[in-house]
């Protein structure tokens, strides 16, 4: 803003006078400018650069005044009102600048905290370039799994027999000895028509220890005591495209009969019962075909060499059927039937012509029924009934040769023998690490055919209490008390040889499990 010129300044026309006047005006302008600068710095501390620009602008205005024909005086200082207005404008600009800087800082912080969206959209083929995938045992084996266990025990027989043994036991027959029940290694590849494994499969199980020695003790002498002694199972499988699938297995496999199995870990009790030991076979060699109708029912047929032999001991075959039903989620049942000649050729001696009596006409028949019921997730019941009959033996043999020599031709044979028994089980598991199980069994060997010491009309019963504690996922411990009883004094004592009618034992079992499917 400029101040208005006076009348005297307008009427002046001489050049020297105008020159002197212009000098005075310039001095006044510079004085006013410096005054404004000092006032601005004192009041708001305005930047020096702004004061210089203001001074240059005033100087330029003064130079333009001096070039005019009529000398004029332009005021060089602003009024106090203008100065206040300028200070307010500067304060507003400062507030706006601070607000802009704060908004920019918040935007940068938000961008840094937000994850990059492109990372989740990396294609799998590019993500694989970051490094090799983790190699696991299960990945290396593919559809084949490797599993097994180590089973050890310590048993105490309170009869303290002189032979340091335990009577009527299948596997845990050693007394006061840290013993190896069984070590097992299993290789398994199940057939799967819809999966990469395909329709073929196999199962091989190798074992070592007292259990395997017992299982293969009845093997045909023609096989020998070599590799077969450690072979628990070995068969191949084929899933035929028939209906929902017909699986055919050929080779050596365990029997379908019985509520108990060879492996301790899969039974409720540590010791095997009387029915498992004396009423049914351990294994078979032959073929079986299983058809699953639905998730509730399946049927299996068998063609076998017989009981407990890889090489048949006669020219006949044993046939069987197994039907499994699961009508509800709480109830299951299994019915097994086996029939065929089991006596070895030559067992019945010679006929009138001097030829060996045909043993294939004498069939052993066995029926096995298993029923399970689980009323709750913690409480389970199991029942098992067995009946067998049909075998015969020579009653008038002379000496102990084989084939037998008799005082008549042909030899005199006994009536068909029979045996029967039943077992009941109760299991209660308060949690996933503990359970208690009770078992009671009754077994009658009517002709003394299957049970040592082979006394006719032998009745034996037993009661077993077992507590299992799972220390870890792969380590099981079992504490077991068992009492066996008979009407005959068949249990030996260390003090006298006649024996007594009962036997009490206490056992501690320790089982370690492993499975490649659980390896990381």
C-alpha positions, 0 to 999 in steps of 0.5 A: 500500500502506498501513501498519497502525494501532497500538492507541494510535491506535485507542483515541483518541477525543477530537476535538482530539487527532485533529485534531492527529494528522491534521495530523502524519500529513499532514505525514509523508505530504507529506514521504514523497512529496517524498522518493519524488519526489527518489529517483525523479528521481535514480535513473531521471529519471521524468517530473514529471507522473508524480510529481505524479499520485502525489502527488495520489493520496496526498493524496486518500488522506489526505483520505479518512483524515481523514473516518473516525470512527477516525483512521488513519495511511496510509503515504505512501512505498513500500518499495525493492522496490516502487520497483525494480519500478516502475522495471523496469515503466517501462523495459519500457514504454520498450523497447516504445515504441521497438520500436513506433516502429521497426516503424512507421518500417519500414512507412512506408519499405516503402510508399514504395519499393513502386510504386503498382499502380494505375499499370499498370492505367490504361485506354488511353483514360485514358492517352491523355489524358496527352498526344498521341502522337508523330507520325512520318513513317511514321505520316503516310504510312500504307501508303505508303512513300517511299524512294530514294538518291543515287549518285555515283562517280569513275572513272579509265580507265588508257587515258586516252582522248581523249574522257574516256570508258569503253567498254562501260559502261552507266552509269559511262562518265565518266572522271576526273569526279565524276559523278552516276550516279542520284538516285531517289525511290520512292513505293510502296503494296503491295496487302494483302488482309488489311491496311488498304491494301486490294487496290489499290496503286501504285509510282512511281519517278523518277530523274535522272542518267546511268543514267536517260539511258541507260535511256530512250535507246532510247525511241520518238521518239513519246514525246519527251524530256520527262517520260518521261526521268525516269520509271523505273517507274510502275504500279498493282497489284490483288490479285485474290481468286483462290486465294492471290492473283493480283497484276496490275500495269499500267504501266511496270516494269523487266525480270525478266531478269538477275542485276543491276538498275538500282540500284547499291545492289542489286548486288554490284558497282558497275559493270553487267556486259556481260549487263546492258548488251547481252543483255537489256532495261532495262524494259517497258510493259504488264501482268503477272500474278503468282501465288504458289503457296507460299513456294517457287514463283511464276509471272508472265506478261507481255503487253508492248509490247516492249523499252525502249519505252512506245509500241510501235514496231510493231503486234505484242506481246511475251509472256513468262513468269517462274518463280521457285523457292526449293527450299531456304533456300540455293538459288534459281533464276529462268527468264525467257523473252520473245518477240515482234517488236521491229523498228520498222515500216518497218525492212525497207523495201517489198515489190513492191506498195510497202507496208511489209514486215510486221515482226511476223513476225520475233520476237526470243526471249530466254532468261535463267536465274539460279541462286543458292546460299548455302552459309553466311551469309557466302559466296554464289554467283550465275550468269547465262546469257543467249541471244537470237536472231531479229532481222534487218537489211537487207543491201542498203540504198542510202543511210541513209534510213528506211525503207531503199531497196534495190537489190532489191524487197523488200530482202534480209534477213540470217539471224536474228542471235544473241548469248549470254553467261554471268556468275559471281559470288562474294561473301564478307562477313566481317561485316555492314559489309564484303564483297568480290565478284568477277565474271567475264563472257563475251559473244559478239555473233555478228553485231555486233548489240547491242554497239558498235562492231557488229563481227561475231563480237565476243567480250568478257570482263571481270573485276571486284573490288569491296569495299564498306564500310558506313560507317553504315546509310544510307551505302555506299562501294564500291572497284572494279577492272575489266579488260575484254578483247576479241580486237579493239582496240576500246578507245581510247587517247589516243596512237593511234586504233587502240585496244587490246584491253584497258581497266583502270579504278578506281572509287570509288562513294558511295551514300546511302540513305533510307527513310520506314519507318525515320524516327523 
